[in-house]
Amino acid sequence: MMRLAAFAALLLCSTRATKPAPFDVADWFGGGCGRTTRTITVVETRFMQGQGQFPELVAARLHQLLAVAVPSLAHQTNQCFVWVLLTDPGLPDAPRRRIEQALRPLPHARLVDSPRKTDREAPNATLFEGAFGASRWRRAMRDAREFALVRLDADDGLHVDYLRLLADWRARHRGELSPTSTFAYACSSRSLNWKSAEAKRWEATSAGKKPKSVHLNAIYERQDRGCVASGLAMVHVVLDGAVPPCAPRPCSANHDKLRVQPFPVKTVVVNASSPSTPPPVFRVRSVTSNGGGNHEGGRADVSPAAVAADYGLSLVDLLGLTRYLKRHEAAVATEMLEASAARGCNAQYSGSCDKGGASAWAREVINVHGDAAGRKDAARCYARRYADLVGTLCAGEVKFCDGMVLRRHYLEQGEAQGRLWGCGRPRALRRKKVS
């Protein structure tokens, strides 16, 4: 009996000894991340803030987050950062569990409920203390000289060397910030934009198997001035363990403002050299992208091997994402048209609202690229717009309309008569083509 008790005690001690220690953010930046750094780097991602009530939108964004954002950060060659995903307190349990499971291999990542919008000009110390422990966070800040807040949208990824390039940039400019010049910027002016709708040749490949001789049909985007949103870093000086108010003013971490406003400091360090080098940011352009319009750029076929090497992304995962979005984008678009919050119009969280681009693209997805349900909605909108069609083609009530009959009428007669197909405002529909 004594031997059994001694064995149980030894087993208990062994179990306790192998239990991993709680993550210590101060130790992480003090060498646990692979090297000692005096710059606290936080990658911040907003995921479905104010939008947790839209199941189709949540699911589509979740697939993009897991296929692109998570692996791109997991493969960063410099892991000396922490990742904070700010989410809606009302996010359903199922997607919450999937995100938490995906983050388990990343001890320096946290999913945080946040009922307020982000202010990158004045980092929220209380939020970070809650995520990583107040005493540990304060100790990390006391040891730091700089604090860098890096934006990453939930449907984007960063080049695997991106955070290393940021660290190298700060090393070259060490000591440049001061109480009178408290901040600096770094960003990318180039991105590789991949539209899921333009990857249809993947559909013939068996699910879960790697396609052969397939390239990503992508667009190289370039901003002539300023920043792509993802990858935008605002670096602050740390004084006595805290980030002071930015000086001189004005200061902003808004990528749109950085494109047009003159700032009194060296504003943007562009992490992009020649066109032959891979763009620093990989962007998934789908209906969830608040309009998803591309700036001017050049089309290119990019090999999956290059995408895996440059961004840490799996071709099989991108193939799964393609198939999912193809099946569900019309349902997502319907949610976006029905509720402004699904298009980002929620000042409590984001303070921004895409009133035009998101709605226009949502209508295009439903009217042209949508599934059967989306096409049915478009046909009914066509009938409601023209009362004579309800009488002649729908037996007097919209619910009796046959979508194929209405579609044929539009293609054979309606278009020539100047009628408009689909849902939405007339101006947004005039240039839409129906196949």
N, C-alpha and C positions, 0 to 999 in steps of 0.2 A: 504493500500500500504506500509505504514511504517512497519507494522507487518511482511509483506511478505519479505521486504528487510532485516529486523532484523533476520528472520528465515534463510534466505539464507546466511547471514553473519555467523550465528552460525553454520550452516551446513558446510560452508567452513572451519571455524576454527576447527571443529571436524575432518574433513577429513585431514587437515594438521597435526593435533595432532596425528592421528593414523598412518601416513606415517612412515615406518621404517627408522631409521637413516642410513646413508651410513656406510658400513662396515669399521671399524677402526682397522687395524691390530695391532696397539700398544695397544689399549684397549683390543683386543682379548687375547693377551698374558699377559696382565696385570690383567686378572681375568675374562674376558668375555667368555673364553673357559671352565670355570668351576673351574679354580684355577690359581693362579699366578705362572708364570714360567719365569726363566731367560735364558731359552734355546729357541731360535727361530728354530722351526722345519719346514722344507719345504719338502713335498713329491713331487717328480718331476716325471712326466710321459711324455714320448715322444709318440705322436700319429700321425702317418702318415707323419712325416716330410720328404719332398722330394718324397712323394708317393701319394699325393692327386689326381693325374691324373689316378689312377687305380681303377675304380668303384667297381669291385668285391672284391679286397683286402680291400678297405675302408669299404665296407659293412660288410665283415666278421670280421674285427678288431673292428668295431663299436659294433657289437652284443656281442663280447667278453668283450669289455670295459663296456657295460651297464649291462651285466649279472654277471660280476665277480668283476672288479676293483672298480666300483662305489659303489655297496652295501658293499663290504668289508671295504671301508673307511668310509662309512656312519655309520657302526656299530662298529667302534672303540670305546673301552671303555674310551680312552683318546682322546679327540677332540682338544687338544692343539697343533694344527698343521695347516698349510695352504697347499693347494694342487694346484700345477701349472701343467696344461696340455699343453705342447708345441706342437703346430700343424703346419701344412703346411699352409702358407698364401693362397695357392690356393685350400684349402679344400672346396668342394662344399657346397652350402647353406643348402641342406637338412640334411646331417649328422651333420653339424655345429649346426643347430637348435636343433636336437635331443640331442646333448651333452649339450648344454646350458640349455635345459629343464630339463635334468637329474640332472644338478648341482644346480638348483634353491633351493632345500632344504638345500644345503651346502653353506652358505654365505661365507665361508672361502676357496672356490674353484674358480679357474679362468682358462678359456680357453684362451691361449695366442698364437698369431701368432709369430713364431720365425724362422727367416731365417738363423740361425746359429746353429752349433753343440753345444752340452752341454759339459762344462768343470767343472766337479764336484770338481776338485782340487782347482779351483779358481771361486767360486760362482759369478754369474753375477748380481751384485747389481743393475745395470741399468734396467735389465729385471724385477726384483722384485719391484723396484720403480714404473715402468710403470704399473705393474699389480695391485698394492695395494695403489698407491699414494706416491709420493716421500717424502713428509713431514711426513706422517704417518709411512712409512717404516723406515725412518731415526730415528724417535723417538723410534720405537720398537727396533732398533739396538743399540741405545744409552743406553737403559735399559738392554740390554742382556749381558750375560757373555759368552755364547756359541751359535754357529750356527750349526744346524744339517741338512744335505741334505740327504734325503732318496730316493732311487730309487724304483720305482714300474713300471714294464712293463705293457703295456696296456691290455695284456691278462692274467694277474696274479692277485691274491688277497692275502691279508695279514690276518693272524689270528687276531681275534677281539681284542686280548690283546697285539698285537705286539708293537704298539706305546707306550702303557703303560709300557711294559718291557724296551723299549729304555729309557723312562724317568726315570724309576727306576735305570737303569744302570748308567745314568749320575748323579743321586743323590748319588749313592754310590761312585762315582769318582769325586765329586765336588772339584774344585780347583787343579785338577791334571794337566790341561793344562796350558801352560805358553808361554812367548815370544820365548823360546828356544825349546819348545816341544808343537807344536801348534795344533796337530790333533790326533784323535783316530778313530778306526773303530768298528762297530758292524754289524753282519750279521747273516744269517741263513745258516747252513750247510745241512739242510734237507728240503724237499718239498714233497707235495702230488701231483703227476702228473696224471692228468685225460685226457685221449685221447677220444675225441668225437667219434671216429670211433669204440670204444669198448663199446659203450652204446646203441647198436642197439636194445636190448630187450625193450627199452623204446618206440619204434615206435608204438607198438600196443595200447598205452595209448591215449585216446582222448585228443586232443589239449586243453590246458588250464586247464586240470584236473590233480590233484595230483596222481601220480602212487602209487600203493600199493605194499609193499614188494619188493621194488627195491633198489639195492645197486649200488654205483658207483664203477666200475671196475677201480681201480687206482694203481699206482706204487709209493711206498715209495722210494724216491731218497735220497741218502746221498753222500755228498762230503767228502772224507777222509781228505782233507785239503782245507780250504778256503771257498768260499762263493757261494751261489746261487745269481744270479744277483738281483732279486727283494728282497727288504728288506735291501740291503746293505746301511749302513749309514756311512757317513764320517762326523765327528764332528770337528768343528774348534773353536779355541778360538776367542773371539771377543775383540779387543783392540780399545778403543776410537771410538766405533760404527762401526768398519770395521773389515773384515776378512783379516789378514795379509798373506803374502806368506807362504806356508807351510814349516815348519822346524822341525826336520832335514830332508834333502832330502836323498833318493828319497821318493816321496809320490805318491800315485795313488788311484783313486777310481774305478779302473777297476777290476771287479771280477776275470777275467782270470789272470791278473797279480798278484793279491793277492794270487792265488793258487800256484804260482811258485817262486815268488821273496821274498828274505829275507828282511824285513824292520827293521830299527833300533829302532822301538818302539814296544810296546805291540800291535800286529797287529789286531787280530780278537777276538772279544768276541762272542762266538757262542750261539745264542739264541735257543738252542735245547738240551734237556737233554736225558731222556731215550726213547727208541723206542716206548714205550707205550703211550707217550704223543703225541698229534696231531702235525704234522710238522707246523712250523711257516708260510709257504708259500704254497698257492694253485695255481697250474699252469695248464692252459689249453694248451694241446699239440695238435695243429692242423697244417695244412699245412702252416699257416701264421707264424709259430714259427721258421722260418729260419732253417729248418731241423728237428726240433722237436725230435731229438734222445734222448733217455733216458739213463742216467748213470745207473750203476748197482743198483738194488734195489729189494725189495720184493713186489709182488702183494698182493692186499688186497681188500676185499669188504668193502666199507665204507658206513655206513647208511646215508641217506639224512638228518636225524635229527641231526647227528653229524656234517655234513657239514654246516647246517644252524646255529647250535650253535657255531661252531668253527670259521667260516669264514663269517657268515652273508649272505649266499647265498641261494636263493630260488630254490627248486627243480624244480618248474614249469618253472622258467627262464632258468635253465640248460637244461631242456627238450626241450624248444624252441630253445636254442642255438644248441643242438644236431641235431635237425631236419634241422635247417638252414644250418649248416655246411655240413650235408650229401648231401643236394641238390646243394650246391654251391662250395664245395671244389675243384672240377675238374676245374671249371671256374677260381677260384683263382690260381690254379696251372698253368693254361695256361698263365695267365698274368705274373706269376713269371718266366716262361721259356722264354717268349717273351721279357722281359725287365729286365736288371740287377738291375735297381733302385727298382724294386718290391721285390728283394731279399736283400735289404739293402745296395746295392753297391752305395752309394752316400756320398762321403767324405765331401761335404759341410755341411751335417747335422750330420752324425753319425761317420764318420771316420772309419767305419768297413764294411766288406763285407764277407758274407758267400758264398764262391764260390762253395763249394762242397755239404754240407749237404742239403741246401735249394733246390738246383736243383735236387738232387737225390730223395728227398722225393716228390717233385712236380711230377717227372716222375712216381713214384710209385703210387701216387694218380690217375693220369690219366690212367696209364696202367692197374691197378688192381682194385682200389676202386672207379674209376670215374663213372660218370653218362653216359648216352648214347652218349652225345657229346664227352666226354673224350675217350670213347672206340672207337668211330669213328676216332678220331685223331690218336689213337694208331694203328688202322688197316691201315690207310693211310701211316703212317710212315713205317710200316712193308712192304707195297707194294713198296714204293719208294726205300727202301733199296735193294730190289731184283727185278731187271728189268724183269726177266722171269715171275714173278707173275702178273705184270701189263699186260703182253701179254696174259697169259693164263686165268687169273681170272677176269680181269678188262676191257676187250675189248680194250686194248691198251692205255687207259688213266686212271689215278688215280681217276678222278672225277666219273668214272663209277664203282668204286670198291664197293662191298657189304661187309660191315664189318663182318657180320656173316660168310660169305663164307671164308674170310681170316682168321678169328679166328679159324674156324674148320680146315682149312688147317694147321695152325700152331700147333694146339693141336694133330692132327692126323699124320702129316708128318714133319712140319717145325722144331719142337723142337728136334726130333730125328736126323734131318739133321744138327743140330747145328745152325740153324737160330735164329735170335733175334727178339723178339716181342716188339713193342712200339717205343716211341720217345726217343732220347737221345744218348749219347755216348755208344759204345759197352761195355766198362768196367762196366758202371753203370747198364746195362741191363742183364748181364750174370746170375745174381742170382735171377732175378725177376720171379715169378711164375704167370701164367695166369690161372685163374679158368674158 
